[in-house]
Structures are given as C-alpha cells and as structure tokens.
Amino acid sequence: MARITVEDCLRNVENRFALIHLAAKRVRQLRKGAEPLVQAKNKDVVIALREIAAGKVYPVSKDELEQLKQSETDIEPESLPEPVKASDSDSDQEKEEE
C-alpha cells in the first residue's frame, strides 16, 4: 500500500493537533475491539491514519455529538419492529437436540 502522510490526513482535519487527538482516540477504539473501516494489515496507528485520510473517521463537535445523542433517544417505540417470538416447534427442536 502507498505510504500515508500527514498531508493526506490534514485534508480532512483542521490542524495537526486535532489530527493527533483524533488518531489517538481512534487507536483506543481499535484496541478495545472496534472493527477497522479500511482493510489493512498494519498497526492500529497506521489503520487509524488511513481511516482519517480516507474520510471514514472525522472529528465531531460537541454540538453535533449532542444532536446525535438526542436523535437516538427520540426514537418512538412504535417505530421499532416487533420482537420475534420463538414458536413452539423451535422449542421442541431445542429439546430434541439436548
């Protein structure tokens, strides 16, 4: 793969300080088990920088974050799909397998 440069990342991030902060936060997410958004067999830092350069990871302001959180809580229960209930035949099959 081609080398990733700071200039590639700075097209999507305001400045170098914001880039470091965003990359460090993404690396922590990757190390906690988050799925990479780009295919790469590199270290977490390189993957994070590739994601930023590709525009798949970007900074979100506090106002935008609050709006996202608010929109998630505004979902009405009626708009959610009905839960699927197990039928009696499924229960019988599970008993037979045991």
C-alpha distances in whole Angstrom, upper triangle without the diagonal:
4,6,9,12,16,17,14,16,19,19,20,22,25,25,23,26,25,21,22,24,22,19,22,24,20,20,23,23,20,22,25,23,22,20,16,16,12,10,9,10,10,13,15,15,11,12,15,13,10,14,16,13,13,17,18,19,22,25,28,31,34,36,33,33,37,37,34,36,40,38,37,41,43,42,45,46,48,44,43,43,46,45,45,48,48,51,53,52,49,51,53,50,49,52,52,49,50
4,6,9,13,14,11,14,17,17,18,20,23,22,21,24,23,19,20,23,21,19,21,23,21,20,24,24,21,23,27,25,24,21,18,17,14,13,11,13,12,15,16,15,11,13,15,12,10,14,15,12,13,16,17,19,21,24,27,30,33,35,33,33,37,37,34,37,40,39,38,41,43,43,46,47,49,45,44,44,47,47,47,50,50,53,56,55,52,54,56,53,52,55,55,52,53
4,6,10,11,10,12,15,16,17,18,21,20,18,21,21,17,18,21,19,16,19,21,19,18,22,23,20,22,25,25,23,22,18,17,14,14,12,13,12,13,15,13,10,12,13,10,9,13,14,11,13,16,17,18,20,22,26,29,32,34,32,32,35,36,34,36,39,38,38,41,43,43,46,47,49,46,44,45,48,47,48,51,52,54,57,56,53,55,57,54,53,56,57,53,54
4,7,8,7,8,11,12,13,14,17,16,14,17,17,13,14,17,16,13,16,18,16,16,19,20,18,20,23,23,21,20,16,15,13,14,12,14,12,13,13,11,8,10,11,7,7,10,10,8,10,13,15,15,16,19,22,25,28,30,28,28,32,32,30,32,36,35,35,38,40,40,43,45,46,43,42,43,46,45,46,49,50,53,56,55,52,54,56,53,52,55,56,53,54
4,5,5,7,9,11,12,13,15,14,12,15,15,12,13,16,15,13,16,18,17,17,20,21,20,22,25,25,23,22,19,18,16,17,16,17,15,15,15,12,10,12,12,8,9,12,11,8,12,14,16,16,16,18,22,24,27,30,28,28,32,32,31,33,36,35,35,39,40,41,44,46,48,45,44,45,48,47,49,52,53,56,59,58,55,56,59,57,55,58,59,56,57
4,5,5,6,9,10,10,12,10,8,11,12,8,10,13,13,11,14,17,16,16,19,20,20,22,25,25,23,23,19,19,17,19,18,20,17,16,16,12,11,13,12,8,10,12,10,9,12,13,16,15,14,16,19,21,25,27,25,26,29,30,29,31,34,34,34,37,39,39,43,45,47,44,43,44,48,47,49,52,53,56,59,59,55,57,60,57,55,59,60,57,57
4,5,5,7,9,10,11,10,9,13,13,10,13,16,15,14,17,19,18,19,22,23,23,25,27,28,25,25,21,20,19,21,20,22,19,20,19,16,14,16,15,11,12,14,11,9,12,13,16,16,15,16,20,22,25,27,25,26,30,30,29,32,34,34,34,38,39,40,43,45,47,44,43,45,48,48,50,53,54,57,60,60,57,58,61,59,57,61,62,59,59
4,6,6,8,10,12,12,11,15,14,11,13,16,14,13,17,18,17,18,21,21,21,23,26,25,23,22,18,17,15,17,17,19,17,18,17,15,13,13,13,9,9,11,8,5,8,10,13,13,13,15,19,21,25,26,24,25,29,29,27,30,33,32,32,36,37,37,41,43,45,41,41,42,45,45,46,50,51,54,57,57,53,55,58,56,54,58,59,55,57
4,5,6,6,9,9,9,12,10,7,10,12,11,10,13,15,13,15,18,18,18,21,23,23,20,20,17,15,14,17,16,19,17,17,15,13,11,12,10,7,8,9,6,4,8,8,11,10,10,12,15,18,21,23,21,22,25,26,24,27,29,29,29,33,34,35,38,40,42,39,38,40,43,43,44,48,49,52,55,55,52,53,56,54,52,56,57,54,55
4,5,5,6,6,7,10,9,7,10,13,11,12,15,16,16,17,20,21,21,23,25,26,23,23,20,18,18,21,20,23,20,20,19,16,15,16,13,10,12,12,9,8,11,10,13,12,11,12,15,17,20,22,21,21,25,25,25,27,30,29,30,33,34,35,39,41,43,40,40,42,45,45,47,50,51,55,58,58,54,56,59,57,55,59,60,57,58
4,6,8,9,11,14,12,10,14,15,14,14,18,18,17,19,22,22,22,25,27,27,24,23,20,18,18,21,21,24,22,22,21,18,17,17,15,12,12,12,9,7,10,9,12,12,11,12,15,17,21,22,20,22,25,25,24,27,29,29,30,33,34,34,38,40,42,39,38,40,44,44,46,49,51,54,57,57,54,56,59,56,55,58,60,57,58
4,7,9,11,13,10,9,13,13,11,12,16,16,15,17,20,19,20,23,24,24,21,21,18,16,16,19,20,23,21,21,19,17,16,15,13,11,11,10,7,7,8,6,10,9,7,9,12,14,18,19,17,18,21,21,20,23,25,25,26,29,30,31,35,37,38,35,35,37,40,40,42,46,47,50,54,54,51,52,55,53,52,55,57,54,55
4,6,8,9,7,6,10,10,9,10,14,14,14,16,18,18,19,22,23,24,21,21,19,17,18,21,21,24,22,21,19,16,16,16,13,11,13,12,8,9,11,9,12,10,7,7,10,12,16,17,16,17,20,21,20,22,25,25,26,29,30,31,35,37,39,36,36,38,41,41,43,47,48,52,55,55,52,53,56,55,53,56,58,55,56
4,7,8,6,7,11,11,11,13,15,16,16,19,21,21,22,25,26,27,24,25,23,21,22,25,25,27,25,24,22,19,19,19,16,14,16,16,12,12,15,13,15,13,10,9,12,12,15,17,16,18,21,21,21,24,26,26,27,30,31,33,36,39,41,38,38,40,44,44,46,49,51,55,58,58,55,56,60,58,56,59,61,58,59
4,6,5,6,9,10,11,12,14,16,16,18,20,21,22,24,26,27,25,26,23,22,22,25,25,27,24,23,21,18,18,19,16,14,16,16,13,13,16,15,17,15,12,11,14,14,17,20,19,20,23,24,24,26,28,29,30,33,34,36,39,42,44,41,41,43,46,46,48,51,53,57,60,60,57,58,61,59,57,61,62,59,60
4,5,5,6,9,10,10,12,14,15,16,18,20,21,22,24,26,24,25,22,22,22,24,23,25,22,20,18,15,16,17,14,12,15,16,12,13,16,16,18,15,13,13,16,17,19,22,21,22,25,26,26,27,30,31,31,34,36,37,41,43,45,43,42,44,47,47,49,52,53,57,60,60,56,58,61,59,57,60,61,59,59
4,5,5,6,9,10,11,12,14,15,17,19,20,21,23,25,23,25,22,22,23,26,25,26,23,21,19,15,17,18,15,14,17,17,14,15,18,17,19,16,14,12,15,15,17,20,20,20,23,25,24,26,28,30,30,32,34,36,40,41,44,42,41,43,46,46,48,51,52,56,59,59,56,57,60,58,56,59,61,58,58
4,5,5,6,8,10,11,12,14,16,17,18,20,21,23,21,22,20,20,21,24,23,25,22,20,18,15,16,17,13,12,15,15,11,13,16,14,16,12,10,8,11,12,14,17,16,16,19,21,21,22,25,26,26,29,31,32,36,38,40,38,37,40,43,42,45,48,49,53,56,56,53,54,57,55,53,56,58,55,56
4,5,5,6,8,10,10,12,14,15,16,18,20,21,19,20,18,17,18,21,20,21,19,17,15,12,13,14,10,9,12,12,8,10,13,12,13,11,9,9,12,14,17,19,18,18,21,23,22,24,27,27,27,30,32,33,37,39,41,38,37,40,43,42,44,47,48,52,55,55,52,53,56,54,52,55,57,54,54
4,6,5,6,9,10,10,12,14,15,16,18,20,19,20,18,18,19,21,20,21,18,16,13,10,12,13,10,9,13,13,11,13,16,15,16,13,12,11,14,16,18,21,20,19,23,25,24,25,28,29,28,31,33,34,38,40,42,40,39,41,44,43,45,47,49,52,55,55,52,53,56,54,52,55,56,53,53
4,6,5,6,9,10,11,13,14,16,17,19,17,19,18,18,19,22,21,23,20,17,14,12,14,15,11,11,15,14,12,14,17,16,16,12,11,9,12,13,15,18,17,16,19,22,21,21,25,26,25,28,30,31,35,37,40,37,36,38,41,40,42,45,47,50,53,53,50,51,54,52,50,53,55,52,52
4,5,5,6,9,10,11,12,14,16,17,15,16,15,15,16,19,19,20,18,16,13,11,13,12,9,9,12,11,8,12,14,12,12,8,7,7,10,12,14,17,16,15,18,20,18,19,23,23,23,26,28,29,33,34,37,34,33,35,38,38,40,42,44,47,50,51,47,48,51,50,47,50,52,49,50
4,5,5,6,9,10,10,12,14,15,14,15,13,13,14,17,16,17,14,12,9,7,9,9,6,6,10,9,8,11,13,12,12,9,9,10,13,15,17,20,19,18,21,23,21,22,26,26,25,28,30,31,35,36,39,36,35,37,39,38,40,43,44,48,50,50,47,48,51,49,47,50,51,48,49
4,5,5,6,9,10,11,13,15,14,16,14,16,17,19,18,18,15,13,10,8,11,11,8,10,13,12,11,14,17,16,15,12,12,12,15,17,18,21,20,18,22,24,22,22,26,27,26,28,31,32,35,36,39,37,35,37,40,39,40,43,44,48,50,50,47,48,51,49,46,49,51,48,48
4,5,5,6,9,10,11,13,12,14,13,14,16,19,18,19,17,15,11,10,13,12,9,11,14,12,12,15,17,15,14,10,11,10,12,14,15,18,17,15,18,20,18,19,22,23,22,24,27,28,32,33,36,33,32,34,36,35,37,40,41,44,47,48,44,45,48,46,44,47,49,46,46
4,5,5,6,9,10,11,9,11,10,11,13,15,15,16,14,12,9,8,11,9,6,9,11,9,9,13,14,13,11,8,10,10,13,15,17,20,18,16,19,21,19,19,23,23,22,25,27,28,31,32,35,32,31,32,35,34,35,38,39,43,45,46,42,43,46,44,42,45,46,44,44
4,5,5,6,9,10,9,11,10,12,13,15,14,14,12,9,6,6,9,8,6,9,11,11,11,14,16,16,14,11,13,14,16,19,20,23,22,19,23,25,22,22,26,27,25,28,30,31,34,35,38,35,33,35,37,36,37,39,40,44,46,46,43,43,46,44,42,45,46,43,43
4,5,5,6,9,9,12,12,14,16,18,17,17,15,12,9,9,13,12,10,13,15,14,14,18,19,18,16,13,15,15,17,19,19,23,21,19,22,24,21,21,25,26,24,26,29,29,33,33,36,34,32,34,36,34,36,38,39,42,45,45,41,42,45,43,40,43,45,42,42
4,5,5,7,6,9,9,12,14,16,16,17,15,13,9,11,13,11,10,13,15,13,14,17,17,17,14,12,14,14,15,18,18,21,20,17,20,22,19,19,22,23,21,23,26,26,29,30,33,31,28,30,32,31,32,34,35,39,42,42,38,39,42,40,38,41,42,39,39
4,5,5,5,7,7,10,12,13,13,13,12,10,7,9,11,9,8,12,13,11,13,16,16,17,14,12,15,16,18,21,22,25,22,20,23,24,22,22,25,25,23,26,29,28,32,32,35,32,30,31,33,31,32,35,35,39,42,41,38,39,41,39,37,40,41,38,38
4,5,7,10,10,14,15,16,15,14,13,10,7,10,13,11,11,14,16,15,16,19,20,20,18,16,18,19,21,23,24,27,25,22,25,27,24,24,28,28,26,28,31,31,34,34,37,35,32,33,35,33,34,36,36,40,42,42,38,39,42,40,37,40,41,38,38
4,6,9,11,15,17,18,17,17,16,14,11,13,16,14,13,17,18,17,18,21,22,21,18,16,19,19,20,23,23,26,24,21,23,25,22,21,25,26,23,25,28,28,31,31,34,32,29,30,32,30,31,33,33,37,39,39,36,36,39,37,34,37,39,36,36
4,6,9,12,14,15,15,15,15,13,11,14,16,13,13,17,17,16,18,21,20,20,17,16,19,20,21,24,24,27,25,22,24,26,22,22,26,25,23,25,28,27,30,30,33,30,28,28,30,28,29,31,31,35,37,37,33,34,37,35,32,35,36,33,33
4,6,9,12,13,14,15,15,14,11,13,15,12,11,15,15,13,15,18,17,17,14,12,15,17,18,21,22,24,21,19,22,23,19,19,23,23,20,23,26,25,28,28,31,28,26,27,29,27,28,30,31,35,37,37,33,34,37,35,33,36,38,35,35
4,6,9,10,11,13,13,13,11,14,14,11,11,14,14,11,14,17,15,16,12,12,16,18,19,23,24,26,23,21,24,24,21,21,25,24,21,24,27,26,29,29,31,28,26,26,29,27,28,30,31,34,37,36,33,34,37,35,33,36,37,34,35
4,6,7,8,10,11,11,9,11,11,7,8,11,10,8,11,13,12,13,10,10,14,17,18,22,24,26,23,21,25,25,22,23,26,25,23,27,29,28,31,31,33,31,28,29,31,30,31,34,34,37,40,40,36,38,40,38,36,39,40,37,38
4,7,9,12,13,14,12,13,12,8,9,11,9,6,10,12,9,10,7,8,12,15,17,21,23,24,21,20,24,23,20,22,25,24,22,26,28,27,30,31,32,29,27,28,31,30,31,34,35,38,41,40,37,39,41,39,37,41,42,39,40
4,6,10,11,12,11,13,11,7,9,10,7,6,10,10,8,11,8,10,14,17,20,23,26,27,24,23,27,27,24,26,29,27,26,29,31,30,34,34,36,33,31,31,34,33,34,37,37,40,43,42,39,41,44,41,39,43,44,41,42
4,7,9,12,12,13,11,8,11,12,9,9,13,13,11,14,12,14,18,21,23,27,29,31,28,27,30,30,27,29,32,30,29,32,34,33,36,36,38,35,33,33,35,34,34,37,38,40,43,42,39,41,43,40,39,42,43,39,41
4,5,9,9,11,9,7,10,11,9,10,13,13,13,15,14,15,19,22,24,28,30,32,29,28,32,32,29,31,34,33,31,35,37,36,39,39,41,38,36,36,38,37,37,40,40,43,46,45,41,43,45,42,41,44,44,41,42
4,7,9,11,9,8,12,13,11,13,16,16,16,19,17,18,21,24,27,30,32,35,32,31,34,35,32,33,36,35,33,37,39,38,41,41,43,40,38,38,40,39,39,41,41,44,46,45,42,43,45,42,40,44,44,41,41
4,6,8,6,6,10,11,10,12,15,15,15,18,17,17,20,22,25,29,31,33,31,29,33,34,31,32,36,35,33,37,39,38,42,42,44,41,39,39,42,40,41,43,43,46,49,48,44,45,48,45,43,46,47,43,44
4,6,5,6,9,10,11,12,15,16,17,19,17,16,19,21,24,27,29,32,30,28,31,33,30,31,34,34,33,35,38,38,41,41,44,41,39,40,42,40,41,43,43,46,49,48,44,46,48,45,43,46,47,43,44
4,6,5,6,9,10,10,12,14,15,17,15,14,16,18,21,24,25,28,26,24,28,29,26,27,31,31,29,32,34,34,38,38,41,38,36,37,39,37,38,41,41,44,47,46,43,44,47,44,42,45,46,43,43
4,5,5,6,9,10,11,12,14,16,15,13,15,16,20,22,24,27,25,24,27,29,27,27,31,31,30,33,35,35,39,40,42,40,38,39,41,40,41,44,44,48,50,50,46,47,50,48,45,48,50,46,47
4,5,5,6,9,10,10,12,14,14,13,15,17,21,24,26,29,27,25,29,30,28,29,33,32,31,34,37,37,40,41,43,40,38,39,42,41,42,44,45,48,51,50,47,48,51,48,46,49,50,47,47
4,5,5,6,9,10,10,12,11,11,14,16,19,23,25,27,25,23,27,28,25,27,30,30,28,31,34,33,37,38,40,37,35,36,38,37,38,41,41,45,47,47,43,45,47,45,43,46,47,44,44
4,5,5,6,9,10,11,10,8,11,13,16,19,21,24,21,20,24,25,22,24,27,27,26,29,31,31,35,36,38,35,34,35,38,37,38,41,41,45,48,47,44,45,48,46,44,47,48,45,45
4,5,5,6,9,10,10,9,11,13,16,19,22,24,22,22,25,26,24,26,29,29,28,31,33,34,37,38,41,38,36,38,40,40,41,44,45,48,51,51,47,49,51,49,47,50,52,48,49
4,5,5,6,9,9,9,12,15,18,21,24,26,23,23,27,27,25,27,30,29,28,32,34,33,37,38,40,37,35,36,39,39,40,43,44,47,50,49,46,47,50,48,46,49,50,47,48
4,6,5,6,5,6,9,12,15,18,21,23,20,20,23,24,21,23,26,25,25,28,30,30,33,34,36,33,32,33,36,35,36,40,41,44,47,46,43,45,48,45,44,47,48,45,46
4,5,5,6,5,6,9,13,16,19,21,18,18,22,22,20,22,26,25,25,28,30,30,34,35,37,34,33,34,38,37,39,42,43,46,50,49,46,48,50,48,47,50,51,48,49
4,5,8,8,9,12,16,19,22,24,21,21,25,25,23,26,29,28,28,31,33,33,36,38,40,36,36,37,40,40,41,44,46,49,52,51,48,50,53,50,49,52,53,50,51
4,6,8,10,13,16,19,23,24,21,21,25,24,22,25,28,26,26,30,31,31,34,36,37,34,33,34,37,37,38,42,43,46,49,49,45,47,50,48,46,50,51,48,49
4,6,6,10,12,16,19,20,17,18,21,21,19,22,24,23,23,27,28,28,32,33,35,31,31,32,36,36,37,41,42,45,48,48,45,47,50,48,46,50,51,48,49
4,7,10,12,16,19,20,17,16,20,20,17,20,22,21,21,24,26,25,29,31,32,29,28,29,32,32,34,37,38,42,45,45,41,43,46,44,43,46,47,45,46
4,7,9,13,16,17,15,14,18,18,16,18,21,20,20,23,25,25,29,30,32,29,28,30,33,33,34,38,39,42,46,46,42,44,47,45,43,47,48,45,46
4,7,10,13,15,12,12,16,16,15,17,20,19,20,23,24,25,29,31,33,30,29,31,34,34,36,40,41,45,48,48,45,46,50,48,46,49,51,48,49
4,7,10,12,10,10,14,14,13,15,18,18,19,22,23,25,28,30,33,30,30,32,35,35,37,41,42,46,49,50,46,48,51,49,47,51,52,50,50
4,7,8,6,6,10,11,10,12,15,15,16,18,20,22,25,28,30,27,27,30,33,33,36,39,41,44,48,48,45,46,50,49,47,50,52,49,50
4,5,5,6,9,10,11,12,14,15,17,19,20,22,26,28,31,28,29,32,35,35,38,41,43,47,50,51,48,49,52,51,49,52,54,52,53
4,5,5,6,9,10,10,12,14,15,17,18,21,24,27,29,28,28,31,34,34,37,40,42,46,49,50,47,48,51,50,48,51,54,52,52
4,5,5,6,9,10,11,12,14,16,16,19,23,25,28,26,26,30,33,33,37,39,42,46,49,50,47,48,52,51,49,52,54,53,53
4,5,5,6,9,10,10,12,14,15,17,21,24,26,24,24,27,30,31,34,37,40,43,46,47,45,46,49,48,47,50,52,50,50
4,5,5,6,9,10,11,13,14,16,20,22,25,23,23,26,29,29,32,35,38,41,44,45,42,43,47,46,44,47,49,47,48
4,5,5,6,9,10,11,12,15,18,21,23,22,22,26,28,29,32,35,38,41,44,45,43,43,47,46,44,47,50,48,48
4,5,5,6,9,10,10,13,16,19,22,20,20,24,27,28,31,34,37,40,43,45,42,43,47,46,44,47,50,48,48
4,5,5,6,9,10,12,15,18,20,18,18,21,24,25,28,31,34,37,40,42,39,40,43,43,41,44,46,45,45
4,6,5,7,9,11,14,16,19,18,17,21,23,24,27,30,32,36,39,40,38,38,42,42,40,42,45,43,44
4,5,5,6,9,12,15,18,16,17,21,23,24,27,30,33,36,40,41,39,39,43,43,41,44,46,45,45
4,5,5,7,11,13,15,14,14,18,21,22,25,28,31,34,38,39,37,38,41,41,40,43,45,44,44
4,6,6,10,12,14,13,12,16,18,19,22,25,28,31,35,36,33,34,38,38,36,39,41,40,41
4,6,8,10,13,13,13,16,18,19,23,25,28,31,35,36,34,35,38,38,36,39,42,41,41
4,6,9,12,11,12,16,18,20,23,26,29,32,35,37,35,36,39,39,38,41,43,42,43
4,6,9,7,8,12,14,16,20,22,26,28,32,34,31,32,36,36,35,38,40,39,40
4,5,6,7,11,13,15,19,21,25,27,30,32,31,31,35,35,34,37,40,39,40
4,5,5,9,10,12,15,17,21,24,27,29,27,28,31,32,31,33,36,36,36
4,6,8,9,12,15,17,21,23,26,28,27,28,32,32,32,34,37,36,37
4,7,9,12,15,18,22,24,27,29,27,29,32,32,32,34,37,36,37
4,7,9,12,15,18,21,24,26,24,25,29,29,28,31,33,33,34
4,6,9,12,15,18,21,23,21,23,26,26,25,28,30,30,31
4,6,9,13,15,18,20,18,20,23,23,23,26,28,28,29
4,6,10,12,16,18,16,17,20,21,20,22,25,25,26
4,7,9,13,14,12,14,17,17,17,20,22,22,23
4,6,9,11,10,11,14,15,15,17,19,20,21
4,7,8,6,7,10,11,11,13,15,16,17
4,5,5,7,9,10,11,13,15,16,18
4,5,5,6,9,10,11,13,15,16
4,5,5,6,9,10,11,12,15
4,5,5,6,9,10,11,13
4,5,5,6,9,10,11
4,5,5,6,9,10
4,5,5,6,9
4,5,5,7
4,5,5
4,5
4
